Amino acid sequence: MITRIILVLALLGVGACSKDDAEQTIKNPGLISLGTIHEEKIEPGLIRVLGGHERDSLQFSGNDVIKSVDIYATQDGGQPVLTIFYKGTYERINDIGDSTFEINFHYDSVEVVARNEDALKLLNGLTFCGKNDFVLGQAANLTANSADPLCPLDDVPFHVYDIYKIEGERVFFGKGDKSKAETRPKELDRDRPFIKR
């Protein structure tokens, strides 16, 4: 999982940041007209322990969605040292009342990009997810490697069954288990809003 990436980067001095930025960023000014979005996030407890943070973004285009996870190496964020891209599709399912909707995400590929030399050396030195020929700034497709027991990425393909509600410039997603339709969240997680930009 992403938490293991943060832990590895923090232990090696690459991934240390603060939890100042609890709000996630949703890209796409046409979000409301497109319907819905979702995002996975690191546990807040782990962020506090490591003093680090990541910023998750969702970008929508038609029925396609890209979830990007930027990992930072400084307390103020600055430039990300590493970005993980999960690509797939989404569909808005049902209006469950109070302007809250069900949404399903289907992710079918994952790519990783080293953003600086330290991250590049780390990825190649660790033979990250079975790969040791990462190139700075170039996306490496790790979809086939994601199920490896030593790969800390989410196993692809995977599905996310969520709910969301748009309130002004903020979007809230569900709180709880999103791995199956039967366990879809019933309440919103108001502690981690996304903001539109």
Secondary structure, DSSP 8 states (H G I E B T S, - for coil): -HHHHHHHHHHTTS----S---SEEEE-TTHHHH---------HHHHHHHT--EEEEEEEETTEEEEEEEEEEETTEEEEEEEEEEEEEEEEEEEEETTEEEEEEEEEEEEEEE-SHHHHHHHHHHTGGG-----TT--EE-TTTTTSTT--S--SSEEEEEEEEEETTEEEEEES--SSGGG--SEE-TTS-EEE-
